[in-house]
Amino acid sequence: NYSLLKTMEFHAGLNNFEDFRKDNDQVFFNREQWHELFAAAHMEIAGVYPTPNDPFSAANQAVFVGQFRGERKRIYASEIQQYLDTQAPAYML
C-alpha cells in the first residue's frame, strides 16, 4: 500500500529486493502472495483478519495466525517466560 509507505516514510530504501518483488516494483506482499509463501514453508493458516470481505481489508493489511506442519513440540508458558527473562529487560515483559 503505497499511501501507507509515503505516510510512514518507508519507501526510500525498500527497493533492493532479491525475490520476485524486484521484477514487479512491489514492496509489500499481497494476501495471495502471503498464502503462497506460507504454503511453500509448509505453514497451515489457522486464521486471518480481516477476512477478504471485511471493510478493513481495504487497508491491504492482515494478521495471519498459523502453525507449521511436521514435528511438533508442546511449549509451556513457563518455558517461554524463562527464555524471555534471559533475553529482555523486565520492563519489556
Contacts in CASP RR format, 6 or more apart in sequence:
PFRMAT RR
TARGET T0000
AUTHOR 0000-0000-0000
METHOD contacts of the structure
MODEL  1
NYSLLKTMEFHAGLNNFEDFRKDNDQVFFNREQWHELFAAAHMEIAGVYP
TPNDPFSAANQAVFVGQFRGERKRIYASEIQQYLDTQAPAYML
1 28 0 8 1.000
1 59 0 8 1.000
1 60 0 8 1.000
1 61 0 8 1.000
2 11 0 8 1.000
2 27 0 8 1.000
4 10 0 8 1.000
4 59 0 8 1.000
4 60 0 8 1.000
4 61 0 8 1.000
5 11 0 8 1.000
5 14 0 8 1.000
5 27 0 8 1.000
10 27 0 8 1.000
11 27 0 8 1.000
14 27 0 8 1.000
15 27 0 8 1.000
16 22 0 8 1.000
20 26 0 8 1.000
21 27 0 8 1.000
21 29 0 8 1.000
28 60 0 8 1.000
29 37 0 8 1.000
30 60 0 8 1.000
31 48 0 8 1.000
31 52 0 8 1.000
31 60 0 8 1.000
31 62 0 8 1.000
34 62 0 8 1.000
34 64 0 8 1.000
35 45 0 8 1.000
38 45 0 8 1.000
38 64 0 8 1.000
38 66 0 8 1.000
41 68 0 8 1.000
42 68 0 8 1.000
42 69 0 8 1.000
42 70 0 8 1.000
43 66 0 8 1.000
43 67 0 8 1.000
43 68 0 8 1.000
43 69 0 8 1.000
44 66 0 8 1.000
44 67 0 8 1.000
44 68 0 8 1.000
44 69 0 8 1.000
45 64 0 8 1.000
45 65 0 8 1.000
45 66 0 8 1.000
46 65 0 8 1.000
46 66 0 8 1.000
46 67 0 8 1.000
47 64 0 8 1.000
47 65 0 8 1.000
47 66 0 8 1.000
48 62 0 8 1.000
48 63 0 8 1.000
48 64 0 8 1.000
48 65 0 8 1.000
49 56 0 8 1.000
49 62 0 8 1.000
49 63 0 8 1.000
50 56 0 8 1.000
50 57 0 8 1.000
50 62 0 8 1.000
51 57 0 8 1.000
81 93 0 8 1.000
84 93 0 8 1.000
85 93 0 8 1.000
END
